[in-house]
Amino acid sequence: MNINPQAASLAQKDVQQAAMTQADIEAARKSEQHALEVQQMLSRLEERRITPSKELPKMEFLFRLFHKPCFPRGELVALSGKAKSGKTFVSSILMALSFRSQVLSVERIEPKRLHVLWYDTEQSEESTQDILRNRIIPMTGIPEDQFPMDIFDIFNVRAEGYDQRLPMLEAAVRHYHPDLVILDGIRDLVADINDGVVAQECLERLMHLASDERCCIVCILHQNKSVEDRNLRGWIGTELKNKAFEVYECSKSSERIFTWGQTDTRKYDILDTLKFAVNDDGIPYLCSEEQLKEAMFQAQKKVMEDRQSGGKALVPFNPKYVLGKENRKTIFDLPALFKAVMDVGVQYYEDNLRSKVSLESNIMTDHILAEQIKKAVADGIILQSVSALNGKKIYMLNAQPSLF
């Protein structure tokens, strides 16, 4: 009997299908589903492919510091520092800058005013309002009754729970579409700053938020409490430093004297640091290096006088330059001290040199300062002469290597 080959093949396939168990069918279905998912992922991955010729949107920056672009749209920026180191002053400068073309040495790149969203998780409502009315608005130069609050959204969420703050921030940013977000501070979006999983999830959500809304989110976070440790606090600080496009650090040199500089960046290195003072009204102002040093000297001198009048102990000398005592008189390591404050080949007027020595050594008393300069001249550590221009005393570091 002749058997049709095609019929035989179909019959064999029917037998095989009948022999397949339900588990075999499920496994085959899963395999097909997995192949489909892989294909979809590869298609999505192709959309993310980078080539030299691929056209990408140009990176946009909001501000310019020392002529370098900074604070990009679509990215996170970290602003760190110790407690009371000037972080709120710097964030106030950025917010005021959104309404002015320049504040201190910082410029706004875009010609139009920027829409700002300030999300305060730390301070009381009264403190937030006080900073707005008595610092930010005066810095803009716009009268309070004319201030454009339609492009400045301010929320104080300290009374909200940890689990609500991040979702509320996401809702606010997606609704108001700001250009600049000041998140003060990111630590209060999570219950535990050392929970790595939560920290990573929080940063991922903020990155997506900044990218989706094309805004710059400035995340304010304290550094660790130890004086020597300048790392951002907790696991969330580690994640923030890893994910941020730029990291800036604020520090306090003395009473009302602050510095602000960049520590990390993915693009433009800004090597200079912005130094500013704060007047009696709490408004930052830019001044020269010599004015800053004089202000720092006067601030330290005032601390000394206040402590003397209150019967408190004086600010101790910097132990780095103290060799010991002789007849109840402190002996200083003058070669090390003057080498630390003077550059070879640079001339210093007496007032300038006194301020620099005082700030470095914590010597506040005028006659002790004068003694150290006089002794440094006598020992040949520094050289003294008179300016031909104005007849004032000038000093230079003696460059003889044997002295140091």
Solvent accessible surface area in square Angstrom, and as a share of the most:
residue,aa,sasa,rsa
1,M,216,0.97
2,N,156,0.80
3,I,123,0.62
4,N,91,0.47
5,P,110,0.69
6,Q,130,0.58
7,A,53,0.41
8,A,45,0.35
9,S,67,0.43
10,L,105,0.52
11,A,54,0.42
12,Q,111,0.49
13,K,113,0.48
14,D,89,0.46
15,V,102,0.59
16,Q,106,0.47
17,Q,100,0.45
18,A,87,0.68
19,A,77,0.60
20,M,83,0.37
21,T,78,0.45
22,Q,133,0.59
23,A,73,0.57
24,D,68,0.35
25,I,88,0.45
26,E,63,0.28
27,A,60,0.46
28,A,46,0.36
29,R,128,0.47
30,K,119,0.51
31,S,69,0.45
32,E,125,0.56
33,Q,82,0.36
34,H,113,0.50
35,A,60,0.47
36,L,94,0.47
37,E,74,0.33
38,V,51,0.29
39,Q,106,0.47
40,Q,99,0.44
41,M,113,0.51
42,L,91,0.45
43,S,58,0.38
44,R,159,0.58
45,L,115,0.57
46,E,96,0.43
47,E,115,0.52
48,R,160,0.58
49,R,137,0.50
50,I,119,0.61
51,T,57,0.33
52,P,151,0.95
53,S,97,0.62
54,K,76,0.32
55,E,165,0.74
56,L,108,0.54
57,P,115,0.72
58,K,176,0.74
59,M,72,0.32
60,E,82,0.37
61,F,18,0.08
62,L,0,0.00
63,F,0,0.00
64,R,74,0.27
65,L,0,0.00
66,F,59,0.25
67,H,152,0.68
68,K,79,0.34
69,P,31,0.20
70,C,0,0.00
71,F,2,0.01
72,P,0,0.00
73,R,28,0.10
74,G,12,0.12
75,E,49,0.22
76,L,2,0.01
77,V,0,0.00
78,A,0,0.00
79,L,2,0.01
80,S,2,0.01
81,G,0,0.00
82,K,54,0.23
83,A,66,0.51
84,K,171,0.73
85,S,4,0.02
86,G,6,0.06
87,K,14,0.06
88,T,35,0.20
89,F,32,0.13
90,V,0,0.00
91,S,1,0.01
92,S,0,0.00
93,I,0,0.00
94,L,0,0.00
95,M,0,0.00
96,A,0,0.00
97,L,0,0.00
98,S,0,0.00
99,F,9,0.04
100,R,100,0.37
101,S,77,0.50
102,Q,87,0.39
103,V,10,0.06
104,L,30,0.15
105,S,30,0.19
106,V,0,0.00
107,E,50,0.22
108,R,28,0.10
109,I,58,0.29
110,E,29,0.13
111,P,129,0.81
112,K,113,0.48
113,R,109,0.40
114,L,0,0.00
115,H,32,0.14
116,V,0,0.00
117,L,0,0.00
118,W,1,0.00
119,Y,3,0.01
120,D,0,0.00
121,T,2,0.01
122,E,61,0.27
123,Q,41,0.18
124,S,30,0.19
125,E,119,0.53
126,E,124,0.56
127,S,42,0.27
128,T,7,0.04
129,Q,104,0.46
130,D,75,0.39
131,I,15,0.08
132,L,24,0.12
133,R,119,0.44
134,N,82,0.42
135,R,39,0.14
136,I,0,0.00
137,I,10,0.05
138,P,67,0.42
139,M,12,0.05
140,T,7,0.04
141,G,61,0.59
142,I,25,0.12
143,P,69,0.43
144,E,90,0.40
145,D,127,0.66
146,Q,124,0.55
147,F,15,0.06
148,P,23,0.15
149,M,87,0.39
150,D,113,0.59
151,I,42,0.21
152,F,3,0.01
153,D,22,0.12
154,I,42,0.21
155,F,65,0.27
156,N,37,0.19
157,V,9,0.05
158,R,121,0.44
159,A,106,0.82
160,E,67,0.30
161,G,37,0.35
162,Y,90,0.34
163,D,109,0.56
164,Q,85,0.38
165,R,19,0.07
166,L,10,0.05
167,P,55,0.35
168,M,72,0.32
169,L,0,0.00
170,E,28,0.13
171,A,64,0.50
172,A,13,0.10
173,V,0,0.00
174,R,99,0.36
175,H,128,0.57
176,Y,81,0.31
177,H,111,0.49
178,P,2,0.01
179,D,16,0.08
180,L,0,0.00
181,V,0,0.00
182,I,0,0.00
183,L,0,0.00
184,D,6,0.03
185,G,0,0.00
186,I,0,0.00
187,R,73,0.27
188,D,20,0.10
189,L,8,0.04
190,V,6,0.03
191,A,72,0.56
192,D,72,0.37
193,I,22,0.11
194,N,97,0.50
195,D,50,0.26
196,G,17,0.16
197,V,120,0.69
198,V,56,0.32
199,A,0,0.00
200,Q,92,0.41
201,E,91,0.41
202,C,3,0.02
203,L,0,0.00
204,E,63,0.28
205,R,79,0.29
206,L,0,0.00
207,M,70,0.31
208,H,110,0.49
209,L,0,0.00
210,A,0,0.00
211,S,58,0.38
212,D,87,0.45
213,E,36,0.16
214,R,98,0.36
215,C,0,0.00
216,C,0,0.00
217,I,0,0.00
218,V,0,0.00
219,C,0,0.00
220,I,5,0.03
221,L,4,0.02
222,H,44,0.20
223,Q,6,0.03
224,N,38,0.19
225,K,166,0.70
226,S,56,0.36
227,V,126,0.72
228,E,148,0.66
229,D,45,0.23
230,R,142,0.52
231,N,90,0.46
232,L,15,0.08
233,R,58,0.21
234,G,19,0.18
235,W,128,0.45
236,I,0,0.00
237,G,0,0.00
238,T,74,0.43
239,E,23,0.11
240,L,0,0.00
241,K,89,0.38
242,N,88,0.45
243,K,48,0.20
244,A,5,0.04
245,F,10,0.04
246,E,1,0.00
247,V,4,0.02
248,Y,0,0.00
249,E,27,0.12
250,C,3,0.02
251,S,48,0.31
252,K,98,0.42
253,S,48,0.31
254,S,16,0.10
255,E,79,0.36
256,R,95,0.35
257,I,4,0.02
258,F,11,0.05
259,T,24,0.14
260,W,0,0.00
261,G,7,0.07
262,Q,27,0.12
263,T,69,0.40
264,D,53,0.28
265,T,37,0.21
266,R,144,0.53
267,K,105,0.44
268,Y,74,0.28
269,D,84,0.44
270,I,6,0.03
271,L,163,0.81
272,D,81,0.42
273,T,63,0.37
274,L,3,0.02
275,K,67,0.28
276,F,0,0.00
277,A,2,0.02
278,V,6,0.04
279,N,56,0.28
280,D,129,0.67
281,D,112,0.58
282,G,17,0.16
283,I,34,0.17
284,P,8,0.05
285,Y,89,0.34
286,L,82,0.41
287,C,24,0.14
288,S,57,0.37
289,E,80,0.36
290,E,87,0.39
291,Q,107,0.48
292,L,5,0.03
293,K,38,0.16
294,E,72,0.32
295,A,31,0.24
296,M,33,0.15
297,F,16,0.07
298,Q,84,0.37
299,A,14,0.10
300,Q,31,0.14
301,K,45,0.19
302,K,109,0.46
303,V,47,0.27
304,M,17,0.08
305,E,83,0.37
306,D,74,0.38
307,R,93,0.34
308,Q,99,0.44
309,S,99,0.64
310,G,53,0.51
311,G,71,0.68
312,K,140,0.59
313,A,83,0.64
314,L,86,0.43
315,V,36,0.21
316,P,99,0.62
317,F,61,0.25
318,N,38,0.19
319,P,113,0.71
320,K,144,0.61
321,Y,2,0.01
322,V,53,0.30
323,L,122,0.61
324,G,30,0.29
325,K,147,0.62
326,E,109,0.49
327,N,141,0.72
328,R,229,0.84
329,K,109,0.46
330,T,22,0.13
331,I,59,0.30
332,F,13,0.05
333,D,39,0.20
334,L,6,0.03
335,P,44,0.27
336,A,40,0.31
337,L,0,0.00
338,F,0,0.00
339,K,114,0.49
340,A,58,0.45
341,V,15,0.09
342,M,6,0.03
343,D,91,0.47
344,V,98,0.56
345,G,53,0.51
346,V,64,0.37
347,Q,111,0.49
348,Y,14,0.05
349,Y,88,0.34
350,E,55,0.25
351,D,109,0.56
352,N,32,0.17
353,L,0,0.00
354,R,47,0.17
355,S,5,0.04
356,K,36,0.15
357,V,0,0.00
358,S,0,0.00
359,L,34,0.17
360,E,54,0.24
361,S,1,0.01
362,N,37,0.19
363,I,0,0.00
364,M,9,0.04
365,T,41,0.24
366,D,61,0.32
367,H,114,0.51
368,I,41,0.21
369,L,0,0.00
370,A,44,0.34
371,E,62,0.28
372,Q,15,0.07
373,I,6,0.03
374,K,158,0.67
375,K,99,0.42
376,A,0,0.00
377,V,44,0.25
378,A,84,0.65
379,D,73,0.38
380,G,23,0.22
381,I,6,0.03
382,I,1,0.01
383,L,94,0.47
384,Q,86,0.38
385,S,60,0.39
386,V,94,0.54
387,S,11,0.07
388,A,111,0.86
389,L,170,0.84
390,N,79,0.40
391,G,51,0.49
392,K,122,0.52
393,K,93,0.39
394,I,14,0.07
395,Y,4,0.02
396,M,60,0.27
397,L,8,0.04
398,N,12,0.06
399,A,62,0.48
400,Q,99,0.44
401,P,120,0.75
402,S,102,0.66
403,L,55,0.27
404,F,89,0.37
